Amino acid sequence: MLREMMKPKFTGNTLTIELSDFGYKNYFVECAYHFDKHKGMYSLSMWLNRNDLEDRMKLSSKKVDTQYIPGTRETIVENICRIVHQAATAANDCGEKYIDKYVSRYEYELSCFERGNEIFEFVTRKNMLRA
Protein backbone atom coordinates (compact mmCIF):
# COMPACT_ATOMS: atom_id res chain seq x y z
CA MET A 1 0.00 0.00 0.00
CA LEU A 2 2.15 2.89 1.22
CA ARG A 3 5.25 1.07 0.04
CA GLU A 4 4.07 1.27 -3.58
CA MET A 5 3.02 4.92 -3.21
CA MET A 6 6.21 6.10 -1.48
CA LYS A 7 8.61 4.06 -3.67
CA PRO A 8 11.43 3.66 -1.14
CA LYS A 9 14.94 3.13 -2.54
CA PHE A 10 16.97 0.41 -0.88
CA THR A 11 20.65 0.57 0.10
CA GLY A 12 21.33 -2.49 2.22
CA ASN A 13 19.23 -2.02 5.36
CA THR A 14 18.54 1.64 4.58
CA LEU A 15 15.48 3.03 2.82
CA THR A 16 15.42 6.44 1.17
CA ILE A 17 11.97 8.03 0.98
CA GLU A 18 11.28 11.33 -0.81
CA LEU A 19 9.22 13.85 1.17
CA SER A 20 8.46 16.29 -1.67
CA ASP A 21 5.00 14.78 -2.22
CA PHE A 22 4.18 15.63 1.40
CA GLY A 23 5.08 19.33 1.17
CA TYR A 24 8.79 19.11 2.03
CA LYS A 25 10.42 20.16 -1.25
CA ASN A 26 14.01 18.94 -1.69
CA TYR A 27 13.81 16.76 1.43
CA PHE A 28 14.08 13.03 1.88
CA VAL A 29 14.46 10.76 4.86
CA GLU A 30 16.94 7.92 5.22
CA CYS A 31 15.64 5.11 7.37
CA ALA A 32 18.31 2.72 8.64
CA TYR A 33 16.95 -0.41 10.28
CA HIS A 34 18.24 -3.63 11.74
CA PHE A 35 16.79 -6.47 13.77
CA ASP A 36 17.80 -6.41 17.44
CA LYS A 37 17.74 -10.05 18.59
CA HIS A 38 17.75 -9.08 22.28
CA LYS A 39 14.63 -6.91 21.94
CA GLY A 40 12.98 -9.07 19.29
CA MET A 41 12.17 -5.91 17.34
CA TYR A 42 13.63 -3.73 14.62
CA SER A 43 15.62 -0.62 15.52
CA LEU A 44 14.79 2.23 13.14
CA SER A 45 16.85 5.43 12.85
CA MET A 46 15.60 8.23 10.62
CA TRP A 47 17.79 10.98 9.15
CA LEU A 48 16.46 14.06 7.38
CA ASN A 49 18.40 15.10 4.27
CA ARG A 50 18.15 17.53 1.38
CA ASN A 51 18.43 16.66 -2.30
CA ASP A 52 20.19 19.92 -3.14
CA LEU A 53 23.19 19.39 -0.83
CA GLU A 54 25.79 17.04 -2.24
CA ASP A 55 28.22 16.76 0.63
CA ARG A 56 27.94 14.58 3.71
CA MET A 57 29.05 17.07 6.32
CA LYS A 58 27.00 17.19 9.51
CA LEU A 59 24.71 19.88 8.09
CA SER A 60 23.67 17.68 5.19
CA SER A 61 21.68 15.36 7.40
CA LYS A 62 19.81 15.76 10.67
CA LYS A 63 18.94 12.84 12.92
CA VAL A 64 15.21 12.69 13.51
CA ASP A 65 14.64 9.70 15.74
CA THR A 66 15.64 6.17 16.73
CA GLN A 67 12.91 3.84 17.93
CA TYR A 68 12.04 0.18 18.16
CA ILE A 69 9.25 -0.95 15.88
CA PRO A 70 7.47 -4.25 15.39
CA GLY A 71 7.61 -6.15 12.15
CA THR A 72 8.79 -9.21 10.33
CA ARG A 73 11.14 -9.47 7.40
CA GLU A 74 8.05 -9.39 5.17
CA THR A 75 6.34 -6.39 6.80
CA ILE A 76 9.17 -4.13 7.98
CA VAL A 77 9.37 -1.96 4.86
CA GLU A 78 5.62 -1.29 4.91
CA ASN A 79 5.83 -0.48 8.65
CA ILE A 80 8.65 1.99 8.03
CA CYS A 81 6.67 3.63 5.22
CA ARG A 82 3.69 3.98 7.59
CA ILE A 83 5.85 5.68 10.22
CA VAL A 84 7.34 8.12 7.70
CA HIS A 85 3.91 8.82 6.20
CA GLN A 86 2.47 9.52 9.66
CA ALA A 87 5.39 11.81 10.55
CA ALA A 88 5.03 13.77 7.31
CA THR A 89 1.22 14.06 7.15
CA ALA A 90 -0.43 13.87 10.57
CA ALA A 91 -0.71 17.23 12.32
CA ASN A 92 -1.24 17.91 16.01
CA ASP A 93 -3.83 20.37 17.38
CA CYS A 94 -1.54 23.28 16.46
CA GLY A 95 -1.28 22.10 12.86
CA GLU A 96 2.35 20.98 13.22
CA LYS A 97 3.56 17.73 11.72
CA TYR A 98 6.22 15.64 13.45
CA ILE A 99 8.79 16.36 10.71
CA ASP A 100 8.20 20.15 10.87
CA LYS A 101 10.46 20.79 13.87
CA TYR A 102 13.33 18.89 12.27
CA VAL A 103 12.94 20.77 8.98
CA SER A 104 12.86 24.08 10.90
CA ARG A 105 15.99 23.15 12.85
CA TYR A 106 17.70 22.02 9.66
CA GLU A 107 16.82 25.29 7.88
CA TYR A 108 18.01 27.35 10.85
CA GLU A 109 21.38 25.59 11.01
CA LEU A 110 21.80 25.91 7.26
CA SER A 111 21.05 29.66 7.47
CA CYS A 112 23.60 30.03 10.29
CA PHE A 113 26.19 28.20 8.23
CA GLU A 114 25.52 30.38 5.17
CA ARG A 115 25.67 33.59 7.25
CA GLY A 116 28.93 32.48 8.86
CA ASN A 117 30.33 31.72 5.43
CA GLU A 118 29.36 35.23 4.23
CA ILE A 119 31.17 36.78 7.20
CA PHE A 120 34.22 34.59 6.62
CA GLU A 121 34.39 35.55 2.93
CA PHE A 122 33.99 39.24 3.80
CA VAL A 123 36.83 39.12 6.33
CA THR A 124 39.02 37.14 3.91
CA ARG A 125 38.45 39.68 1.11
CA LYS A 126 39.15 42.54 3.51
CA ASN A 127 42.43 40.94 4.63
CA MET A 128 43.46 40.32 1.02
CA LEU A 129 42.94 44.01 0.21
CA ARG A 130 45.20 44.99 3.12
CA ALA A 131 48.01 42.71 1.98
Secondary structure, 3 states (H helix, E strand, C coil): CHHHHHCCEEECCEEEEECHHHCCCCEEEEEEEEEECCCCEEEEEEEEEECCCCCCCHHHEEEEEEEEECCCCCCHHHHHHHHHHHHHHCECCCCCECCHHHHHHHHHHHHHHHHHHHHHHHHHHHHHHHC
